[in-house]
């Protein structure tokens, strides 16, 4: 997530790049195809692991179809927050009133990524992946993401009651800037509970 432009009345944010995601998906599909060809044509190769290139191909195809970019424009002169998500299959849009914004949240969580086994992917073992996402909440319960969910790896540092994930400092700073621009509270959620920060940065 990054701020692409900002003035006294307008802030524009963008997250994600479709081109790089599609390229990555195509690379994975290509690698899986070459691997599968090698397994079935090279002499002495075991086909017991033929499921592996199949999994890689599926991941690549999912990347191509699901990769998305997010653009958000906060326009005080119009009193609106305009959200758009672009995918290979099209663009979705959402418009909300700035007056209906309740707060900005940075949400942290985690999930366990299954480890591969000879029979397939196992849900036991594997590694824990930390995840974060910034969203804007409105009075009617509607949520507007400012970024795609981010997976984090590596060590984190303890910040207050939460965990600051590696590489998250920039997103945290931008999330706080958005809340300040909207003149609403900023709240960190997950990994130890919520920490609410007031409109001017003081803890509540």
C-alpha positions in Angstrom: 0.0 0.0 0.0 1.3 3.4 -0.9 0.0 7.0 -1.1 0.3 8.0 -4.7 -0.9 11.6 -4.2 -2.1 13.9 -1.4 -3.4 17.4 -1.1 -5.4 19.2 1.5 -8.7 17.9 0.0 -7.7 14.6 -1.6 -5.6 11.5 -0.8 -5.1 8.6 -3.3 -3.8 5.2 -2.4 -2.8 2.2 -4.4 -1.9 -1.4 -3.6 -0.9 -4.4 -5.7 0.2 -4.8 -9.3 -1.7 -7.0 -11.7 1.1 -7.3 -14.3 3.6 -8.7 -11.8 1.1 -11.1 -10.4 0.1 -12.4 -13.8 3.7 -12.7 -14.8 4.4 -14.7 -11.6 1.5 -17.0 -12.3 2.6 -17.6 -15.9 6.1 -18.5 -14.6 4.7 -21.0 -12.2 2.5 -22.6 -14.9 5.5 -22.8 -17.2 7.7 -24.4 -14.5 5.1 -26.9 -13.7 4.7 -27.8 -17.3 8.4 -28.3 -17.9 8.7 -30.4 -14.6 5.7 -32.6 -15.6 7.2 -33.1 -19.1 10.6 -34.0 -17.5 9.0 -36.5 -15.1 7.1 -38.3 -17.8 9.8 -38.4 -20.5 13.1 -38.6 -18.8 14.2 -42.3 -18.2 14.5 -43.4 -14.6 12.3 -40.6 -13.2 9.7 -41.5 -10.6 6.2 -40.3 -11.3 5.2 -40.7 -7.7 5.7 -37.0 -7.2 3.8 -36.0 -10.3 1.3 -34.3 -8.1 3.8 -31.6 -7.2 3.9 -29.8 -10.6 0.1 -30.2 -10.7 -0.2 -28.2 -7.4 2.3 -25.6 -8.7 0.2 -25.2 -11.9 -3.0 -24.7 -9.8 -1.3 -22.1 -7.7 -0.2 -20.3 -10.8 -3.6 -20.3 -12.4 -5.2 -19.0 -9.1 -2.6 -16.2 -9.1 -3.5 -15.2 -12.7 -7.2 -15.2 -12.0 -7.3 -13.8 -8.5 -4.4 -11.3 -8.4 -5.8 -7.8 -7.9 -4.9 -4.1 -7.5 -6.7 -1.8 -5.2 -7.1 2.0 -5.7 -8.8 4.3 -3.1 -9.5 8.0 -3.5 -10.5 10.0 -0.5 -12.1 13.3 -1.7 -13.1 15.7 1.0 -14.5 18.2 -1.6 -17.0 15.6 -2.7 -17.3 14.0 0.7 -16.7 10.5 -0.7 -14.3 7.6 -0.4 -14.1 5.8 -3.8 -12.8 2.2 -3.9 -12.0 0.2 -7.0 -10.5 -3.3 -7.3 -9.1 -4.4 -10.6 -8.7 -8.1 -11.6 -8.2 -9.9 -14.9 -11.9 -10.6 -15.0 -13.0 -7.0 -14.5 -13.3 -4.0 -12.1 -15.5 -3.6 -9.0 -16.3 -0.3 -7.4 -17.6 1.0 -4.1 -18.5 4.5 -3.0 -19.1 5.6 0.6 -19.6 8.9 2.4 -16.7 10.3 4.4 -19.2 11.3 7.1 -20.0 7.6 7.6 -16.5 6.5 8.4 -16.1 5.2 11.9 -12.5 4.3 12.1 -9.4 2.8 10.3 -8.2 -0.6 11.5 -5.0 -2.5 11.0 -5.8 -6.1 11.5 -3.3 -8.8 12.3 -3.7 -12.5 12.4 -2.1 -15.7 11.4 -2.7 -19.1 9.8 -0.8 -22.3 9.5 0.4 -23.2 6.1 0.3 -26.9 5.5 3.5 -28.8 4.8 3.7 -31.0 1.7 3.7 -34.8 2.2 4.0 -37.8 -0.1 0.2 -38.0 -0.3 -0.4 -34.3 -0.7 -0.6 -31.3 1.5 -1.0 -31.9 5.2 -2.6 -29.5 7.6 -0.4 -30.7 10.4 3.0 -29.2 10.8 4.0 -26.6 8.2 4.8 -23.0 9.3 2.7 -20.2 10.8 2.2 -17.3 8.5 1.5 -13.9 9.9 -1.0 -11.8 8.0 -2.2 -8.1 8.1 -4.6 -5.8 6.3 -5.8 -2.3 6.7 -9.6 -1.6 6.4 -11.9 1.4 6.8 -15.1 0.7 8.7 -18.4 2.6 8.2 -21.5 3.2 10.3 -23.6 0.5 8.5 -20.9 -2.2 9.1 -19.5 -2.0 5.6 -15.8 -2.5 5.4 -13.5 -1.1 2.7 -10.0 -2.6 2.4 -7.1 -0.2 1.7 -4.8 -3.1 0.7 -4.8 -6.8 -0.2 -4.0 -9.1 2.7 -0.3 -9.2 3.3 1.5 -12.4 4.3 4.6 -11.8 6.5 7.5 -14.0 7.2 10.5 -13.7 9.5 10.8 -12.4 13.0 8.5 -9.7 14.4 9.0 -7.3 17.2 6.6 -6.7 20.2 4.8 -3.4 19.9 2.5 -2.7 22.9 0.0 -5.6 23.0 0.5 -6.7 19.4 3.2 -8.0 17.2 4.9 -5.8 14.6 5.4 -8.1 11.6 8.6 -7.8 9.5 8.1 -5.2 6.8 4.8 -3.9 8.3 6.2 -0.5 9.6 5.4 1.3 6.3 1.8 0.0 6.2 1.3 1.0 9.9 2.5 4.5 9.1 0.3 4.9 6.1 -2.7 3.5 8.0 -2.3 6.2 10.6 -1.9 8.9 8.0 -5.2 7.8 6.4 -7.0 7.9 9.8 -5.5 11.4 10.5 -6.6 12.6 7.0 -10.2 11.3 7.7 -10.1 12.7 11.2 -11.2 9.3 12.7 -9.6 7.0 15.3 -7.0 4.4 14.3 -7.1 0.9 15.8 -4.8 -2.0 15.7 -6.5 -5.4 16.0 -5.3 -8.9 16.6 -2.3 -10.7 18.3 -3.1 -9.5 21.8 -6.2 -7.4 21.4 -7.0 -4.0 20.1 -5.1 -0.8 20.7 -7.2 2.3 19.8 -5.3 5.5 18.9 -7.2 8.8 18.9 -7.5 11.2 16.1 -4.3 13.0 17.1 -2.2 9.9 17.8 -2.9 9.6 21.6 -3.8 6.2 23.0 -7.3 5.8 24.3 
